[in-house]
Amino acid sequence: MDQENFDITQGSDAVIAVPSGQAVTLLDIIWNSIGPEGPAPRFRFVAPAIAKLSGSVSYEVTEADLVALCQSYVIGKLAEKGVAAPFVLVSFADRAVEFGVSDPEATQYFEVFSINGSTCSREIF
């Protein structure tokens, strides 16, 4: 996918603390991704422990990590950038996957959150 029109912040190898204790790093943030109701930045994380075959962390455990990251990480990054987004998408993948490219071998989890001030609320779509 042509990424030259996206405003992307690249991540780093710094591990971000999550409740499960699994090693999670920021892959990237795609700021100008659009959802059905306006801006919907995508916060994409790498979490190798969720891998189908070799992973040790289930979706049920990862779900709490996604919520915690929205509250503790995403809200702060939105404020730093001055972005008022009604929704954000937070995703985990067991490996770095290029945005918009299919990787059938990758394990990926996605959650959409509505943002109300400093609170993230999971959305059911």
C-alpha positions in Angstrom: 0.0 0.0 0.0 1.3 3.5 -0.8 2.1 5.1 2.5 3.4 8.4 1.3 0.1 10.1 2.0 0.0 8.9 5.6 1.3 10.9 8.6 3.2 8.1 10.4 5.1 8.1 13.6 7.6 5.2 13.7 7.9 3.3 16.9 11.0 2.0 18.7 12.3 -1.1 20.4 11.4 0.3 23.8 9.1 -2.1 25.7 5.9 -0.6 26.9 4.5 -2.0 30.2 1.2 -3.8 30.0 -0.8 -5.8 32.7 0.2 -9.2 31.3 3.9 -8.4 31.4 4.4 -9.5 27.8 6.9 -7.5 25.8 5.0 -5.0 23.7 6.7 -2.4 21.4 5.2 0.4 19.3 5.4 -0.4 15.6 3.9 2.9 14.4 1.0 5.4 14.7 -0.9 6.3 11.6 -2.4 9.6 12.5 -4.5 10.5 9.5 -6.4 7.3 9.1 -10.1 8.0 8.6 -13.0 6.1 10.2 -16.7 6.4 9.5 -17.0 9.4 11.9 -13.8 11.3 11.2 -10.1 10.9 12.3 -9.3 7.4 13.7 -5.6 7.1 14.4 -4.2 3.6 14.4 -1.8 2.6 17.1 0.0 -0.5 16.0 2.0 -2.6 18.4 4.2 -5.7 18.1 3.5 -8.4 20.8 5.5 -11.6 19.8 3.9 -13.6 22.7 0.5 -13.7 20.9 1.8 -15.9 18.1 -0.5 -18.7 17.1 2.1 -21.5 17.2 4.8 -20.3 19.6 3.0 -17.7 21.7 2.2 -17.9 25.4 -0.4 -15.1 25.8 -4.1 -15.7 24.9 -6.5 -13.2 23.4 -8.4 -13.1 26.8 -5.1 -11.9 28.5 -4.2 -9.6 25.6 -7.6 -7.9 25.7 -6.8 -6.3 29.0 -3.5 -5.1 27.6 -5.2 -3.4 24.7 -7.5 -1.6 27.0 -4.7 -0.6 29.3 -2.6 0.7 26.4 -5.5 2.9 25.2 -5.8 4.4 28.7 -2.2 4.7 29.6 -0.5 5.3 26.2 -2.9 6.3 23.5 -4.6 9.1 25.4 -1.2 10.7 26.2 0.0 10.5 22.6 -3.3 12.1 21.3 -2.8 15.0 23.8 0.9 15.4 22.8 0.0 15.6 19.1 -3.1 17.8 19.8 -5.4 15.3 18.0 -9.1 15.2 18.9 -10.2 11.9 17.5 -13.6 10.4 18.2 -12.2 6.9 17.7 -8.8 5.1 17.7 -7.8 1.6 16.6 -5.3 -0.3 18.8 -3.8 -3.4 17.3 -1.3 -6.1 18.3 0.6 -8.3 15.8 3.1 -11.0 16.6 5.4 -9.5 14.1 5.9 -6.2 12.2 3.3 -6.2 9.4 3.3 -3.4 6.8 0.2 -1.4 7.0 -2.3 -2.5 4.4 -0.5 -5.7 3.5 -2.0 -9.1 4.2 0.2 -11.6 6.2 -1.8 -14.8 6.7 0.9 -16.2 9.0 0.7 -13.2 11.4 -1.5 -13.3 14.5 -3.3 -9.9 14.8 -5.8 -8.5 17.3 -7.7 -5.2 16.7 -9.9 -3.2 19.1 -11.7 0.1 18.4 -12.1 2.6 21.2 -14.2 5.7 21.4 -12.4 8.6 23.1 -14.2 10.8 25.6 -11.8 13.2 27.1 -9.3 11.1 29.0 -11.3 7.9 28.8 -11.2 5.0 26.3 -14.4 2.9 25.8 -14.4 -0.3 23.7 -16.7 -0.2 20.8 -18.5 -3.2 19.4 -18.6 -3.2 15.5 
